Amino acid sequence: MFKQFLDKVEGSQIYLISSLGIFLVFFILVFIMLFLMKKEHIKHMSELPLKNDEN
């Protein structure tokens, strides 16, 4: 079915390249965000499910 879409629609390469670009940009931004995140924040977020505060 997907192959038929690619054969019948003109300019389908634009859709494929743009979706690959969006995919790559998203994961590059996530990697940069995780790389720049403070270690204290990561430690705090990882311990949240384990804490049993009654405040």
N, C-alpha and C positions, 0 to 999 in steps of 0.2 A: 504494500500500500504506500509506504513512504517512497519507494522507488518510482512509483507512478506519479507521485506528486512532483518529484524532482524532474521527471521527464516532461511533464505537461506544462509546468509553470515556467515561464521565461524569467530569467533573473533570479532563479532560486539560489544561485551561488551567493548572492548578497545576503540572503537570510542565513545561510550556513555560516558564512564568515562573521556576520554580525553577532550571531548567537555564540559562536566560539569566543569572540572578543569580549562580550559581556561576561561570559563564564570566567575567562582568564582575569579580567579586571576585578571581578568580585573576589576571587580567591587571593589575588595579589593584595588587595586592600585588607582582607581579613588577616593575612599573614603579617602585613605591616602593623596593623592594629595590635595583634598579639605580641609582636616583637617589641613594640614601644610601651606596652602596658607595664605598669609598676609591679614589681614582685610582691609587694605588700598587698596590693589589691587582688592579685591572683591567689595568694595564700588565704586572704579573708573570704573570697568567694568559694574556694575549695572546702573551707571548714564550715560554711553555713549549714549544710544539711546535718552536720554532726553536733552542732551546738544545741543545747537544751536550755535556752534562756526563758525565764518566766516573767520578763519585764513587760 
